[in-house]
Amino acid sequence: DSGVTQTPKHLITATGQRVTLRCSPRSGDLSVYWYQQSLDQGLQFLIQYYNGEERAKGNILERFSAQQFPDLHSELNLSSLELGDSALYFCASSVGTSGSLEQFFGPGTRLTVL
Amino acid sequence: SQQGEEDPQALSIQEGENATMNCSYKTSINNLQWYRQNSGRGLVHLILIRSNEREKHSGRLRVTLDTSKKSSSLLITASRAADTASYFCATDVYNTDKLIFGTGTRLQVFP
């Protein structure tokens, strides 16, 4: 158990809908990272937050947004969902902001868009 | 696009054999990490090697890094069925906080 929790575990929804994925980092970790893992694109970095502020951005679509709250939990919002958004979404956390830090991954949320 | 590409994409071996996976990357790095992922689950950190290191060991794992060739290898010695998983290299992008993952190697160890 990494100490990172993600809810829900599974999500099935229809095209055009909006969903929110939630992540609670390990106790004491200030950075939260979001990744998307699909069969054709592999593991893609989406966005990073550090202590409530956006820190780095990756291949995140404009239909997607995220935020980190004062209690350090984070939410990833996916809107106008398309079939191609079906994937595993992982949250990870680390103590700080350096790329030399180990990241601790949650169990993931499996999103299926029908 | 992916920063790292791993080779081979898939590898099948018998228990007791050694498994070697290679990772190539494109830009300058401060360090390179290896992670393991059991099917459909979260990634687990295995080892980190810094750009000024050439080799590092952790238990049955041996990692090498050649910054001149922009490549790294992960060797798992005396493999076990429980080592069956996907293995990813990850590099920090120089002067950023990003960690970019490679395409992964799927390792199958048969008892």
Chai-1 contact restraints between the chains, C-beta under 6 A:
chainA,res_idxA,chainB,res_idxB,connection_type,confidence,min_distance_angstrom,max_distance_angstrom,comment,restraint_id
A,G42,B,T103,contact,1.0,0.0,6.0,A-B,restraint_1
A,L43,B,F101,contact,1.0,0.0,6.0,A-B,restraint_2
A,F45,B,K98,contact,1.0,0.0,6.0,A-B,restraint_3
A,R55,B,D97,contact,1.0,0.0,6.0,A-B,restraint_4
A,A56,B,T96,contact,1.0,0.0,6.0,A-B,restraint_5
A,A56,B,D97,contact,1.0,0.0,6.0,A-B,restraint_6
A,A56,B,K98,contact,1.0,0.0,6.0,A-B,restraint_7
A,F90,B,G42,contact,1.0,0.0,6.0,A-B,restraint_8
A,T97,B,D97,contact,1.0,0.0,6.0,A-B,restraint_9
A,G99,B,D92,contact,1.0,0.0,6.0,A-B,restraint_10
A,G99,B,D97,contact,1.0,0.0,6.0,A-B,restraint_11
A,G99,B,L99,contact,1.0,0.0,6.0,A-B,restraint_12
A,S100,B,N30,contact,1.0,0.0,6.0,A-B,restraint_13
A,S100,B,N31,contact,1.0,0.0,6.0,A-B,restraint_14
A,E102,B,H45,contact,1.0,0.0,6.0,A-B,restraint_15
A,F105,B,G42,contact,1.0,0.0,6.0,A-B,restraint_16
A,F105,B,L43,contact,1.0,0.0,6.0,A-B,restraint_17
A,G106,B,G42,contact,1.0,0.0,6.0,A-B,restraint_18
A,P107,B,G42,contact,1.0,0.0,6.0,A-B,restraint_19
A,G108,B,G42,contact,1.0,0.0,6.0,A-B,restraint_20
